[in-house]
């Protein structure tokens, strides 16, 4: 009887330890950044750049010379490969990174261009 209780206690301690080891892995997957596609449509006088977030995400946009910075209040993996491989009219390229739970995208544009967001 004592041996069974001891084995049961050892088993439960090992099971608890194992689950605690796996918990950080499970929470890391739950907090993995979402995949966001970025696409552009070129027109005669302007180019529209669209970030395809699965849900509405607050953001802030600023322009300084030839750089437009968009700061999204959520982490994401921005898929900008197509846009960088074949940049549309008025867009020189885009670079994105996730910092502290936010995503920062910097888009190269002509310095004298006007930027609008909506």
N, CA, C and O atoms as a GROMACS GRO file, in nm:
protein
  472
    1UNK      N    1   0.081  -0.119   0.000
    1UNK     CA    2   0.000   0.000   0.000
    1UNK      C    3   0.086   0.126   0.000
    1UNK      O    4   0.059   0.219  -0.076
    2UNK      N    5   0.188   0.130   0.082
    2UNK     CA    6   0.277   0.246   0.089
    2UNK      C    7   0.354   0.259  -0.041
    2UNK      O    8   0.376   0.371  -0.088
    3UNK      N    9   0.395   0.149  -0.099
    3UNK     CA   10   0.468   0.152  -0.225
    3UNK      C   11   0.379   0.209  -0.336
    3UNK      O   12   0.425   0.290  -0.417
    4UNK      N   13   0.254   0.168  -0.340
    4UNK     CA   14   0.162   0.219  -0.442
    4UNK      C   15   0.143   0.369  -0.428
    4UNK      O   16   0.144   0.441  -0.528
    5UNK      N   17   0.124   0.416  -0.306
    5UNK     CA   18   0.107   0.561  -0.286
    5UNK      C   19   0.233   0.636  -0.325
    5UNK      O   20   0.225   0.743  -0.384
    6UNK      N   21   0.348   0.582  -0.294
    6UNK     CA   22   0.474   0.646  -0.329
    6UNK      C   23   0.492   0.652  -0.480
    6UNK      O   24   0.533   0.755  -0.533
    7UNK      N   25   0.460   0.542  -0.548
    7UNK     CA   26   0.470   0.542  -0.694
    7UNK      C   27   0.370   0.639  -0.755
    7UNK      O   28   0.401   0.710  -0.851
    8UNK      N   29   0.250   0.641  -0.699
    8UNK     CA   30   0.148   0.734  -0.747
    8UNK      C   31   0.196   0.879  -0.729
    8UNK      O   32   0.179   0.961  -0.819
    9UNK      N   33   0.254   0.910  -0.614
    9UNK     CA   34   0.304   1.044  -0.588
    9UNK      C   35   0.417   1.080  -0.683
    9UNK      O   36   0.420   1.191  -0.737
   10UNK      N   37   0.509   0.988  -0.704
   10UNK     CA   38   0.619   1.012  -0.798
   10UNK      C   39   0.564   1.034  -0.938
   10UNK      O   40   0.607   1.126  -1.008
   11UNK      N   41   0.470   0.951  -0.979
   11UNK     CA   42   0.410   0.965  -1.111
   11UNK      C   43   0.343   1.102  -1.126
   11UNK      O   44   0.360   1.168  -1.229
   12UNK      N   45   0.268   1.145  -1.028
   12UNK     CA   46   0.198   1.274  -1.034
   12UNK      C   47   0.298   1.391  -1.039
   12UNK      O   48   0.277   1.488  -1.112
   13UNK      N   49   0.405   1.381  -0.961
   13UNK     CA   50   0.508   1.486  -0.962
   13UNK      C   51   0.573   1.494  -1.100
   13UNK      O   52   0.595   1.603  -1.152
   14UNK      N   53   0.605   1.377  -1.158
   14UNK     CA   54   0.665   1.376  -1.291
   14UNK      C   55   0.569   1.430  -1.397
   14UNK      O   56   0.610   1.504  -1.486
   15UNK      N   57   0.442   1.394  -1.386
   15UNK     CA   58   0.343   1.444  -1.481
   15UNK      C   59   0.329   1.596  -1.470
   15UNK      O   60   0.320   1.664  -1.572
   16UNK      N   61   0.328   1.648  -1.348
   16UNK     CA   62   0.319   1.792  -1.328
   16UNK      C   63   0.443   1.862  -1.384
   16UNK      O   64   0.432   1.965  -1.450
   17UNK      N   65   0.559   1.806  -1.356
   17UNK     CA   66   0.684   1.865  -1.407
   17UNK      C   67   0.684   1.866  -1.560
   17UNK      O   68   0.725   1.965  -1.622
   18UNK      N   69   0.640   1.757  -1.621
   18UNK     CA   70   0.636   1.748  -1.767
   18UNK      C   71   0.540   1.852  -1.825
   18UNK      O   72   0.573   1.918  -1.924
   19UNK      N   73   0.424   1.868  -1.764
   19UNK     CA   74   0.328   1.966  -1.816
   19UNK      C   75   0.380   2.108  -1.799
   19UNK      O   76   0.355   2.194  -1.884
   20UNK      N   77   0.452   2.134  -1.691
   20UNK     CA   78   0.511   2.267  -1.673
   20UNK      C   79   0.619   2.296  -1.775
   20UNK      O   80   0.638   2.410  -1.816
   21UNK      N   81   0.691   2.192  -1.817
   21UNK     CA   82   0.793   2.210  -1.920
   21UNK      C   83   0.730   2.240  -2.056
   21UNK      O   84   0.786   2.316  -2.134
   22UNK      N   85   0.614   2.182  -2.083
   22UNK     CA   86   0.548   2.203  -2.211
   22UNK      C   87   0.468   2.333  -2.217
   22UNK      O   88   0.441   2.383  -2.326
   23UNK      N   89   0.432   2.388  -2.103
   23UNK     CA   90   0.348   2.507  -2.100
   23UNK      C   91   0.409   2.625  -2.176
   23UNK      O   92   0.337   2.690  -2.252
   24UNK      N   93   0.538   2.657  -2.159
   24UNK     CA   94   0.593   2.769  -2.236
   24UNK      C   95   0.586   2.745  -2.386
   24UNK      O   96   0.566   2.840  -2.462
   25UNK      N   97   0.601   2.622  -2.430
   25UNK     CA   98   0.592   2.593  -2.573
   25UNK      C   99   0.451   2.617  -2.624
   25UNK      O  100   0.434   2.671  -2.733
   26UNK      N  101   0.352   2.577  -2.548
   26UNK     CA  102   0.213   2.596  -2.590
   26UNK      C  103   0.177   2.744  -2.592
   26UNK      O  104   0.109   2.789  -2.684
   27UNK      N  105   0.221   2.820  -2.493
   27UNK     CA  106   0.188   2.962  -2.491
   27UNK      C  107   0.263   3.037  -2.600
   27UNK      O  108   0.212   3.137  -2.652
   28UNK      N  109   0.382   2.992  -2.638
   28UNK     CA  110   0.455   3.056  -2.747
   28UNK      C  111   0.380   3.039  -2.878
   28UNK      O  112   0.373   3.132  -2.958
   29UNK      N  113   0.323   2.920  -2.900
   29UNK     CA  114   0.245   2.899  -3.021
   29UNK      C  115   0.120   2.986  -3.021
   29UNK      O  116   0.080   3.038  -3.125
   30UNK      N  117   0.057   3.001  -2.906
   30UNK     CA  118  -0.065   3.080  -2.897
   30UNK      C  119  -0.037   3.227  -2.925
   30UNK      O  120  -0.126   3.299  -2.971
   31UNK      N  121   0.085   3.273  -2.896
   31UNK     CA  122   0.118   3.413  -2.915
   31UNK      C  123   0.197   3.438  -3.044
   31UNK      O  124   0.249   3.547  -3.064
   32UNK      N  125   0.206   3.338  -3.129
   32UNK     CA  126   0.280   3.354  -3.253
   32UNK      C  127   0.215   3.464  -3.337
   32UNK      O  128   0.092   3.473  -3.343
   33UNK      N  129   0.296   3.547  -3.402
   33UNK     CA  130   0.239   3.654  -3.483
   33UNK      C  131   0.156   3.599  -3.598
   33UNK      O  132   0.186   3.494  -3.653
   34UNK      N  133   0.052   3.672  -3.634
   34UNK     CA  134  -0.032   3.632  -3.747
   34UNK      C  135   0.042   3.662  -3.877
   34UNK      O  136   0.129   3.749  -3.881
   35UNK      N  137   0.007   3.591  -3.981
   35UNK     CA  138   0.063   3.614  -4.114
   35UNK      C  139  -0.022   3.720  -4.183
   35UNK      O  140  -0.144   3.705  -4.195
   36UNK      N  141   0.041   3.827  -4.228
   36UNK     CA  142  -0.031   3.937  -4.294
   36UNK      C  143   0.030   3.959  -4.432
   36UNK      O  144   0.150   3.987  -4.445
   37UNK      N  145  -0.053   3.947  -4.534
   37UNK     CA  146  -0.008   3.973  -4.670
   37UNK      C  147  -0.014   4.123  -4.696
   37UNK      O  148  -0.104   4.192  -4.648
   38UNK      N  149   0.081   4.173  -4.773
   38UNK     CA  150   0.077   4.313  -4.816
   38UNK      C  151   0.074   4.312  -4.968
   38UNK      O  152   0.149   4.240  -5.033
   39UNK      N  153  -0.015   4.394  -5.024
   39UNK     CA  154  -0.030   4.400  -5.169
   39UNK      C  155  -0.044   4.545  -5.210
   39UNK      O  156  -0.070   4.633  -5.128
   40UNK      N  157  -0.026   4.569  -5.338
   40UNK     CA  158  -0.034   4.706  -5.388
   40UNK      C  159  -0.107   4.709  -5.522
   40UNK      O  160  -0.101   4.614  -5.600
   41UNK      N  161  -0.174   4.819  -5.545
   41UNK     CA  162  -0.240   4.843  -5.673
   41UNK      C  163  -0.190   4.975  -5.730
   41UNK      O  164  -0.210   5.080  -5.669
   42UNK      N  165  -0.126   4.970  -5.846
   42UNK     CA  166  -0.072   5.090  -5.908
   42UNK      C  167  -0.174   5.151  -6.004
   42UNK      O  168  -0.235   5.080  -6.084
   43UNK      N  169  -0.191   5.281  -5.993
   43UNK     CA  170  -0.281   5.358  -6.080
   43UNK      C  171  -0.198   5.468  -6.146
   43UNK      O  172  -0.080   5.481  -6.117
   44UNK      N  173  -0.258   5.545  -6.233
   44UNK     CA  174  -0.183   5.646  -6.309
   44UNK      C  175  -0.117   5.750  -6.218
   44UNK      O  176  -0.004   5.791  -6.245
   45UNK      N  177  -0.186   5.793  -6.113
   45UNK     CA  178  -0.133   5.902  -6.030
   45UNK      C  179  -0.104   5.862  -5.886
   45UNK      O  180  -0.057   5.944  -5.807
   46UNK      N  181  -0.132   5.738  -5.850
   46UNK     CA  182  -0.106   5.695  -5.713
   46UNK      C  183  -0.095   5.543  -5.707
   46UNK      O  184  -0.132   5.471  -5.800
   47UNK      N  185  -0.042   5.496  -5.596
   47UNK     CA  186  -0.036   5.353  -5.568
   47UNK      C  187  -0.097   5.330  -5.431
   47UNK      O  188  -0.067   5.401  -5.335
   48UNK      N  189  -0.182   5.230  -5.422
   48UNK     CA  190  -0.245   5.194  -5.294
   48UNK      C  191  -0.174   5.071  -5.239
   48UNK      O  192  -0.159   4.971  -5.308
   49UNK      N  193  -0.131   5.080  -5.114
   49UNK     CA  194  -0.069   4.966  -5.045
   49UNK      C  195  -0.168   4.918  -4.939
   49UNK      O  196  -0.219   4.998  -4.860
   50UNK      N  197  -0.194   4.788  -4.938
   50UNK     CA  198  -0.294   4.730  -4.848
   50UNK      C  199  -0.229   4.620  -4.764
   50UNK      O  200  -0.163   4.531  -4.816
   51UNK      N  201  -0.249   4.629  -4.634
   51UNK     CA  202  -0.208   4.524  -4.541
   51UNK      C  203  -0.333   4.442  -4.509
   51UNK      O  204  -0.429   4.495  -4.454
   52UNK      N  205  -0.332   4.314  -4.542
   52UNK     CA  206  -0.450   4.228  -4.525
   52UNK      C  207  -0.452   4.162  -4.387
   52UNK      O  208  -0.425   4.043  -4.375
   53UNK      N  209  -0.484   4.240  -4.284
   53UNK     CA  210  -0.497   4.186  -4.149
   53UNK      C  211  -0.627   4.106  -4.140
   53UNK      O  212  -0.726   4.145  -4.203
   54UNK      N  213  -0.629   3.997  -4.064
   54UNK     CA  214  -0.754   3.920  -4.050
   54UNK      C  215  -0.859   3.993  -3.966
   54UNK      O  216  -0.978   3.965  -3.978
   55UNK      N  217  -0.815   4.086  -3.881
   55UNK     CA  218  -0.906   4.167  -3.801
   55UNK      C  219  -0.858   4.311  -3.803
   55UNK      O  220  -0.745   4.339  -3.845
   56UNK      N  221  -0.943   4.402  -3.759
   56UNK     CA  222  -0.905   4.544  -3.755
   56UNK      C  223  -0.799   4.565  -3.647
   56UNK      O  224  -0.816   4.521  -3.533
   57UNK      N  225  -0.690   4.632  -3.684
   57UNK     CA  226  -0.579   4.656  -3.592
   57UNK      C  227  -0.549   4.806  -3.590
   57UNK      O  228  -0.533   4.866  -3.696
   58UNK      N  229  -0.542   4.866  -3.472
   58UNK     CA  230  -0.506   5.008  -3.465
   58UNK      C  231  -0.365   5.031  -3.520
   58UNK      O  232  -0.277   4.946  -3.504
   59UNK      N  233  -0.345   5.144  -3.585
   59UNK     CA  234  -0.214   5.175  -3.642
   59UNK      C  235  -0.191   5.325  -3.641
   59UNK      O  236  -0.283   5.405  -3.623
   60UNK      N  237  -0.065   5.362  -3.661
   60UNK     CA  238  -0.026   5.502  -3.671
   60UNK      C  239   0.064   5.513  -3.794
   60UNK      O  240   0.152   5.430  -3.814
   61UNK      N  241   0.042   5.615  -3.875
   61UNK     CA  242   0.118   5.634  -3.997
   61UNK      C  243   0.188   5.770  -3.992
   61UNK      O  244   0.127   5.871  -3.959
   62UNK      N  245   0.317   5.770  -4.026
   62UNK     CA  246   0.392   5.896  -4.035
   62UNK      C  247   0.476   5.893  -4.162
   62UNK      O  248   0.511   5.787  -4.212
   63UNK      N  249   0.507   6.012  -4.213
   63UNK     CA  250   0.592   6.024  -4.332
   63UNK      C  251   0.704   6.121  -4.300
   63UNK      O  252   0.682   6.229  -4.247
   64UNK      N  253   0.825   6.079  -4.334
   64UNK     CA  254   0.942   6.164  -4.315
   64UNK      C  255   1.026   6.154  -4.442
   64UNK      O  256   1.096   6.056  -4.463
   65UNK      N  257   1.018   6.256  -4.526
   65UNK     CA  258   1.090   6.254  -4.653
   65UNK      C  259   1.039   6.141  -4.741
   65UNK      O  260   0.920   6.137  -4.775
   66UNK      N  261   1.127   6.050  -4.777
   66UNK     CA  262   1.090   5.940  -4.864
   66UNK      C  263   1.056   5.812  -4.791
   66UNK      O  264   1.054   5.704  -4.852
   67UNK      N  265   1.027   5.820  -4.662
   67UNK     CA  266   0.992   5.701  -4.585
   67UNK      C  267   0.857   5.717  -4.517
   67UNK      O  268   0.832   5.816  -4.448
   68UNK      N  269   0.772   5.620  -4.536
   68UNK     CA  270   0.643   5.614  -4.467
   68UNK      C  271   0.654   5.502  -4.364
   68UNK      O  272   0.687   5.389  -4.398
   69UNK      N  273   0.627   5.535  -4.239
   69UNK     CA  274   0.634   5.436  -4.132
   69UNK      C  275   0.493   5.408  -4.082
   69UNK      O  276   0.418   5.499  -4.047
   70UNK      N  277   0.458   5.280  -4.080
   70UNK     CA  278   0.328   5.237  -4.029
   70UNK      C  279   0.356   5.149  -3.908
   70UNK      O  280   0.425   5.048  -3.917
   71UNK      N  281   0.300   5.189  -3.793
   71UNK     CA  282   0.317   5.111  -3.670
   71UNK      C  283   0.182   5.050  -3.636
   71UNK      O  284   0.086   5.121  -3.605
   72UNK      N  285   0.175   4.917  -3.641
   72UNK     CA  286   0.054   4.843  -3.607
   72UNK      C  287   0.064   4.799  -3.462
   72UNK      O  288   0.171   4.759  -3.416
   73UNK      N  289  -0.046   4.807  -3.390
   73UNK     CA  290  -0.048   4.771  -3.248
   73UNK      C  291  -0.072   4.622  -3.227
   73UNK      O  292  -0.147   4.582  -3.137
   74UNK      N  293  -0.010   4.540  -3.309
   74UNK     CA  294  -0.018   4.394  -3.296
   74UNK      C  295   0.104   4.333  -3.365
   74UNK      O  296   0.158   4.390  -3.460
   75UNK      N  297   0.144   4.217  -3.318
   75UNK     CA  298   0.256   4.147  -3.379
   75UNK      C  299   0.209   4.074  -3.504
   75UNK      O  300   0.100   4.016  -3.506
   76UNK      N  301   0.292   4.077  -3.608
   76UNK     CA  302   0.257   4.008  -3.733
   76UNK      C  303   0.383   3.972  -3.809
   76UNK      O  304   0.488   4.035  -3.793
   77UNK      N  305   0.370   3.872  -3.890
   77UNK     CA  306   0.473   3.836  -3.987
   77UNK      C  307   0.424   3.893  -4.119
   77UNK      O  308   0.331   3.838  -4.180
   78UNK      N  309   0.484   4.001  -4.165
   78UNK     CA  310   0.440   4.068  -4.288
   78UNK      C  311   0.501   3.997  -4.408
   78UNK      O  312   0.623   3.982  -4.417
   79UNK      N  313   0.416   3.952  -4.498
   79UNK     CA  314   0.462   3.885  -4.619
   79UNK      C  315   0.472   3.989  -4.731
   79UNK      O  316   0.375   4.014  -4.802
   80UNK      N  317   0.590   4.048  -4.744
   80UNK     CA  318   0.611   4.155  -4.843
   80UNK      C  319   0.701   4.111  -4.958
   80UNK      O  320   0.749   4.194  -5.034
   81UNK      N  321   0.723   3.981  -4.971
   81UNK     CA  322   0.815   3.930  -5.073
   81UNK      C  323   0.772   3.968  -5.214
   81UNK      O  324   0.855   4.014  -5.293
   82UNK      N  325   0.645   3.951  -5.247
   82UNK     CA  326   0.597   3.983  -5.382
   82UNK      C  327   0.613   4.132  -5.412
   82UNK      O  328   0.657   4.170  -5.521
   83UNK      N  329   0.578   4.216  -5.316
   83UNK     CA  330   0.588   4.360  -5.337
   83UNK      C  331   0.733   4.403  -5.355
   83UNK      O  332   0.762   4.490  -5.437
   84UNK      N  333   0.825   4.343  -5.280
   84UNK     CA  334   0.967   4.378  -5.293
   84UNK      C  335   1.028   4.321  -5.420
   84UNK      O  336   1.119   4.381  -5.478
   85UNK      N  337   0.979   4.206  -5.463
   85UNK     CA  338   1.032   4.144  -5.585
   85UNK      C  339   0.993   4.226  -5.709
   85UNK      O  340   1.070   4.237  -5.804
   86UNK      N  341   0.872   4.281  -5.708
   86UNK     CA  342   0.821   4.357  -5.821
   86UNK      C  343   0.752   4.483  -5.768
   86UNK      O  344   0.629   4.490  -5.768
   87UNK      N  345   0.829   4.583  -5.724
   87UNK     CA  346   0.768   4.702  -5.663
   87UNK      C  347   0.680   4.778  -5.762
   87UNK      O  348   0.718   4.798  -5.878
   88UNK      N  349   0.564   4.821  -5.716
   88UNK     CA  350   0.475   4.898  -5.804
   88UNK      C  351   0.524   5.043  -5.818
   88UNK      O  352   0.616   5.086  -5.749
   89UNK      N  353   0.460   5.114  -5.907
   89UNK     CA  354   0.489   5.255  -5.929
   89UNK      C  355   0.479   5.332  -5.797
   89UNK      O  356   0.386   5.310  -5.720
   90UNK      N  357   0.573   5.419  -5.771
   90UNK     CA  358   0.578   5.506  -5.652
   90UNK      C  359   0.616   5.434  -5.522
   90UNK      O  360   0.611   5.495  -5.416
   91UNK      N  361   0.653   5.307  -5.529
   91UNK     CA  362   0.696   5.234  -5.409
   91UNK      C  363   0.834   5.174  -5.437
   91UNK      O  364   0.851   5.098  -5.532
   92UNK      N  365   0.931   5.210  -5.353
   92UNK     CA  366   1.066   5.158  -5.372
   92UNK      C  367   1.090   5.025  -5.303
   92UNK      O  368   1.182   4.952  -5.339
   93UNK      N  369   1.007   4.993  -5.206
   93UNK     CA  370   1.022   4.868  -5.131
   93UNK      C  371   0.962   4.884  -4.993
   93UNK      O  372   0.920   4.993  -4.954
   94UNK      N  373   0.961   4.774  -4.919
   94UNK     CA  374   0.904   4.775  -4.784
   94UNK      C  375   0.986   4.683  -4.696
   94UNK      O  376   1.031   4.576  -4.739
   95UNK      N  377   1.005   4.724  -4.572
   95UNK     CA  378   1.073   4.642  -4.472
   95UNK      C  379   0.986   4.642  -4.348
   95UNK      O  380   0.932   4.746  -4.308
   96UNK      N  381   0.974   4.526  -4.286
   96UNK     CA  382   0.889   4.514  -4.167
   96UNK      C  383   0.960   4.435  -4.059
   96UNK      O  384   1.043   4.348  -4.086
   97UNK      N  385   0.926   4.468  -3.934
   97UNK     CA  386   0.981   4.397  -3.818
   97UNK      C  387   0.880   4.405  -3.705
   97UNK      O  388   0.800   4.498  -3.696
   98UNK      N  389   0.886   4.306  -3.617
   98UNK     CA  390   0.802   4.306  -3.498
   98UNK      C  391   0.888   4.345  -3.380
   98UNK      O  392   0.995   4.290  -3.357
   99UNK      N  393   0.838   4.442  -3.303
   99UNK     CA  394   0.910   4.493  -3.186
   99UNK      C  395   0.813   4.509  -3.070
   99UNK      O  396   0.718   4.587  -3.080
  100UNK      N  397   0.834   4.438  -2.963
  100UNK     CA  398   0.754   4.457  -2.842
  100UNK      C  399   0.604   4.442  -2.863
  100UNK      O  400   0.527   4.520  -2.808
  101UNK      N  401   0.562   4.344  -2.940
  101UNK     CA  402   0.420   4.322  -2.962
  101UNK      C  403   0.359   4.412  -3.067
  101UNK      O  404   0.238   4.406  -3.091
  102UNK      N  405   0.440   4.496  -3.131
  102UNK     CA  406   0.392   4.582  -3.239
  102UNK      C  407   0.467   4.548  -3.367
  102UNK      O  408   0.576   4.491  -3.362
  103UNK      N  409   0.408   4.582  -3.480
  103UNK     CA  410   0.472   4.559  -3.608
  103UNK      C  411   0.500   4.694  -3.673
  103UNK      O  412   0.411   4.778  -3.683
  104UNK      N  413   0.623   4.712  -3.717
  104UNK     CA  414   0.663   4.837  -3.781
  104UNK      C  415   0.698   4.806  -3.926
  104UNK      O  416   0.782   4.721  -3.954
  105UNK      N  417   0.632   4.875  -4.018
  105UNK     CA  418   0.660   4.862  -4.161
  105UNK      C  419   0.705   4.997  -4.213
  105UNK      O  420   0.641   5.099  -4.188
  106UNK      N  421   0.815   4.997  -4.287
  106UNK     CA  422   0.868   5.120  -4.347
  106UNK      C  423   0.864   5.102  -4.498
  106UNK      O  424   0.919   5.007  -4.553
  107UNK      N  425   0.798   5.197  -4.564
  107UNK     CA  426   0.779   5.191  -4.709
  107UNK      C  427   0.856   5.307  -4.772
  107UNK      O  428   0.841   5.422  -4.730
  108UNK      N  429   0.938   5.277  -4.873
  108UNK     CA  430   1.011   5.381  -4.946
  108UNK      C  431   0.921   5.438  -5.054
  108UNK      O  432   0.865   5.364  -5.135
  109UNK      N  433   0.908   5.570  -5.055
  109UNK     CA  434   0.825   5.640  -5.154
  109UNK      C  435   0.902   5.762  -5.204
  109UNK      O  436   1.001   5.801  -5.142
  110UNK      N  437   0.860   5.823  -5.314
  110UNK     CA  438   0.925   5.948  -5.356
  110UNK      C  439   0.911   6.054  -5.247
  110UNK      O  440   0.802   6.070  -5.191
  111UNK      N  441   1.017   6.127  -5.217
  111UNK     CA  442   1.012   6.225  -5.106
  111UNK      C  443   0.902   6.330  -5.118
  111UNK      O  444   0.852   6.377  -5.016
  112UNK      N  445   0.863   6.367  -5.238
  112UNK     CA  446   0.762   6.472  -5.254
  112UNK      C  447   0.621   6.416  -5.264
  112UNK      O  448   0.526   6.491  -5.290
  113UNK      N  449   0.604   6.287  -5.242
  113UNK     CA  450   0.471   6.227  -5.255
  113UNK      C  451   0.382   6.264  -5.137
  113UNK      O  452   0.429   6.299  -5.029
  114UNK      N  453   0.253   6.255  -5.160
  114UNK     CA  454   0.152   6.277  -5.057
  114UNK      C  455   0.101   6.141  -5.012
  114UNK      O  456   0.079   6.052  -5.094
  115UNK      N  457   0.081   6.126  -4.882
  115UNK     CA  458   0.035   5.998  -4.829
  115UNK      C  459  -0.100   6.018  -4.761
  115UNK      O  460  -0.118   6.112  -4.683
  116UNK      N  461  -0.192   5.928  -4.790
  116UNK     CA  462  -0.323   5.927  -4.724
  116UNK      C  463  -0.348   5.787  -4.670
  116UNK      O  464  -0.300   5.689  -4.726
  117UNK      N  465  -0.421   5.780  -4.562
  117UNK     CA  466  -0.457   5.649  -4.507
  117UNK      C  467  -0.604   5.651  -4.467
  117UNK      O  468  -0.662   5.756  -4.439
  118UNK      N  469  -0.662   5.534  -4.466
  118UNK     CA  470  -0.802   5.520  -4.425
  118UNK      C  471  -0.830   5.377  -4.388
  118UNK      O  472  -0.942   5.344  -4.350
   0.00000   0.00000   0.00000
